[in-house]
Structure formats: structure tokens, C-alpha cells
Amino acid sequence: MLTEEQVASFRENGYLNYGLVLTPEQTAELRDALARCKAGSSPQAAESNRNISWGKEKGFVVTQIVNMFQAEEAFRRHLYNEKIVQMVAQLIGTDTVRVWHDQMQEKPALVGGPTTWHQDHPYWPIIQPADLVSAWVALEDADEANGCMSMVTGSHKWGPKNGGTIGTITDESDPHVWGPDYKPEWIPEGESVKVVSQPVKAGGVVFHHCLTWHGAPVNRTERPRPAIAVHYMPGWTRYEKEPGREHLVEHHITVQPGEELKGDFFPTVMENGVVLKP
Ligand SMILES: O=C(O)CCC(=O)C(=O)O
């Protein structure tokens, strides 16, 4: 459980670096499951597995695997991690929590690409309102050198900037220069941009609000940087059709526009304040 101070800090800043949440055994089990998934030997397929990096033509790689939980039981169990789900419920302020989707992002050793600055919810216009909280868990030690996350403090209060990224790569010849290069008109008057990097040990969690600006630098180290993000939504989250906007997991939605989003592919992990079993 989180303290009142931790919840207040999240509401103020839009993120919370909680630190260790998994045991070394749980972390190792997820790493093994990831290795099987990458080798194509998982019992089932994930939703997608692709290189989403900026600068692919320059050799950068960020392997994104969406819905690891469809491929591997260990990742399905991870969705229901009691400590994480309880903390998410506190941060959102809800007694019903469901999973929108999960995603692995691995920045491989030496060639791991940058994560350019973005907010999550503009990628998810088909679910409303923007009350989701993500739990980002590192499966290896993550620091600035191998591409840990960075957050812009308080930016979840700045409103959504549809489809855009707040920063760009400012110097393509230098892979370490990954931003920020802000669009000044997106920063509300009186606010300033304060970037705070979020190093965590393997098995540690960083929470962020779905409107918080975040990004991560390249990985030029010899250490990979795998991390599993689970995007959790409160029970009141609705499916809304957005003409012209499709989402990768939309084909799994069985409810009607305007209804609460639930179903087999959007597991309910807490109901009436009780964390459920997988
Ligand atoms: O793992 C990363 O570098 C980016 C993850 C991310 O953007 C997210 O979880 O919302």
C-alpha cells in the first residue's frame, strides 16, 4: 500500500518511482518468459511483435511486444500482482481496475533506440476518460545509460496534445541527443519543463498517468533494457468509437460504444476493492 504522501506526490507530479515490487524469482520468471516469446516458442502468440524505434534505418531497435499476457502465463499472472494492483487503485482512486493492454519494450544492448517524448492517452482516443495509470516494471536494472524512463513533472495537468510528441530528436548524428526539443506553445503559461529521470533496479516499478509526458534515451551499453508496462484503467472507462482511429487491440472489444470496456481481453484485476486471481 502507498502512503498518503506517495499518492499526493503522484497527483502533483504525474508519476511515482516506487522502486522494488517484484521478488528476484518473479523477475527471473518474466525474463525467461520474454526469452521464449522472442524465440517464438511461447504457447500462444502475443498481439504483436515489432520494432517501433525512431531511426530504424540507422539501426536503432526498440522491440515492442503488445499483450505479453496472451503469450505467456507468467505475464498473465503479472497483471494481477496484488501489490501493483492495490497501488494502482489508490493512485487512480477506484475500487475496480481493468487492463487496457500491456506492452514489453526492450531496448537491446548497443542498438537500443530512443523513446521520443509523448503522452499515452492521445494514442488511445477510443477509451475515455483519460484516467489510466501505467505500471512500468524494469526486468533488468534501468538507468540513464541503458534507457530508463524520464518524466516531465506536473505535465499530466497540461491537457492532451493530440497525436504529437513534445520533443524531437535534435541532432540525428548524435544518438545521445534524444530531446527534449519542446514546442513552446504546448507549455502552459507560467509552467516550465522539468525532466526527471527514473532509474530503477530490476523488479522495480515506476507509475505514470496517461497524460504525463515521458520518454527514454538510447541504449548504447552492453546491457539490455527490457521493461513491461501494464496500462490499467478504472472500471468507469468507456469504449468510444473514434472515426478514422483504430487501435491494435480494438478488434477484441465486444461492448458497444458508450459502454464500460470489459471482456476476456481486458481482464478485471480488482473488483469492489478485492484483487482477483488470474
Ligand atoms: O519503455 C519505454 O521506453 C517506453 C514505455 C512507455 O512509453 C510507456 O510505458 O508508456
The ligand as a Gaussian input file, in Angstrom:
#p B3LYP/6-31G(d) Opt

LIG

0 1
 O        9.691000       1.556000     -22.204000
 C        9.809000       2.649000     -22.762000
 O       10.894000       3.120000     -23.088000
 C        8.576000       3.468000     -23.055000
 C        7.361000       2.953000     -22.393000
 C        6.199000       3.879000     -22.492000
 O        6.214000       4.839000     -23.202000
 C        5.020000       3.597000     -21.672000
 O        5.002000       2.610000     -20.917000
 O        4.043000       4.359000     -21.757000

